């Protein structure tokens, strides 16, 4: 929905990601603000943001495969693990710099993702979901049973560095993570508005019809898997070098399920939706973390540390409520809100 | 040869548990066309209810068994009423995600209860060993096998030969036609959820006697889904056979492949590799009905 009197007069304006000068102001202002955050925010807040941005990269990849291409992948955590371990191995064993290892880990996760996506040739929906679960278990099993990945202990990933400047604090990592997130967000948005994105959406809405229209379904499903696993690999690499340690415990099936939940809450098929979902569920996590000690104090029969299970419980409740009352997620509400202020003072 | 038969037997007995759980998944899928993740949790909760009755309230075995099954049935009914029924008419994929959401919620409740500890169900099945020729069978495993598979067979018989079962099968065939023939499809859904929850609880009690109640118990549900997929999501017989097959393959892998590898543990993934292979070769499982799609 556009406000009155705003028309697209040329093809470029029709295709533009950022349409008006107001958009430019808000966008540049937000980016500027994000870059200034370490100047005044606390250490804890910055580490929270780091976590949120890494998860956002991950969820953006999932949004491409699940929200836009309609292929459920429950194996994203394993692909993330591939990225993290490849990056740690490259920097640790081969002595490559982080800046080279980051894209390489994305690429290797993407290539593994092609194997993971192969069943999508024959099966879809629930069958595909289970086959990605199978791939998750196979990958995680390999990681914990190979010597090169350090069995269950995992590996140490050295922090990134330029010359003598080592990115070993939260503030310094924040800038790397922020830059990568912005870049990949732009790339996702760009991919979706073009030919490829349209084809993804066609496959999601009806893959048979898309095939009849002349889309090479297998090629584009594989492309979707590659791109989303590339995102997962990048996120894994960032996570590894941020924690400076990489271990399979960071990539369990629960994590993959959590990412799916973020997509549902944020809204499938929307780039901002990915961020909404991540922010909301991370806020929920923080809320539970602050509330649960009080609960544990009041009700000692809950055990000493009810935070983890209470968090999962709240997550489940939020998911149920969203699926019942707003299956299209926060992104849908956001669109309604935008439409309503654009046509103000009129109403729909 | 004796070793081979022994491994085969162990796998067969473990496979019975997988079969029992796969049958519950297939039941729900046949009637509602939703593959339910939530039953993994109902499985765990069945075990918890049983533990609660037999160890905390100290009820006799038969009573606690029945109480646990009844509670699991109620749990299944509540889940169906509160979360699945409002979604009738929505895309099936939403229902699948809903079972996943229920899984997460119940996972939280389960972990809150378990709190990182392990609870042991007191031994209520015969404990000794018996021998057939040179083979040794743990009586607990054997009686477990019977205990979990028997209710599944009863429900299958009910499904095949009773009037309500006929309605269930009609519903499985086509919701709209069943509705217009005067069958209350919504009630059938409730009944299916109650029955499948009871079966899941039996499988859960069976699982818990072997591996006790601690946090990974619900994830056995995923194994059951896997088995159901191997057998074909809409074939009950296929589910039972696939369960036995997966059990045997895991046991053989543990017996023959693990000693060859450096660190072992191949039995943990061999089932998943099997699933991937089968999905590539026969996408709808060994005995599943191939779907013909139209635009």
Interface residues (C-beta under 8 A of the other chain):
Chain A: X72 X118 X119 X121 X122 X123 X125 X126 X127 X129 X130 X131 X133 X134 X135 X137 X138 X141 X145 X147 X151 X206 X208 X209 X212 X253 X257 X260 X261 X264 X302 X303 X306 X308 X309 X310 X311 X312 X313 X314 X315 X316 X317 X319 X320 X323 X324 X327
Chain B: X35 X83 X86 X87 X90 X92 X93 X94 X96 X97 X98 X100 X101 X102 X103 X104 X105 X106 X107 X108 X109 X110 X111 X112 X115 X116 X219 X222 X225 X226 X229 X233 X261 X262 X263 X265 X268 X269 X272 X273 X275 X276 X279 X280 X283 X284 X293 X294 X295
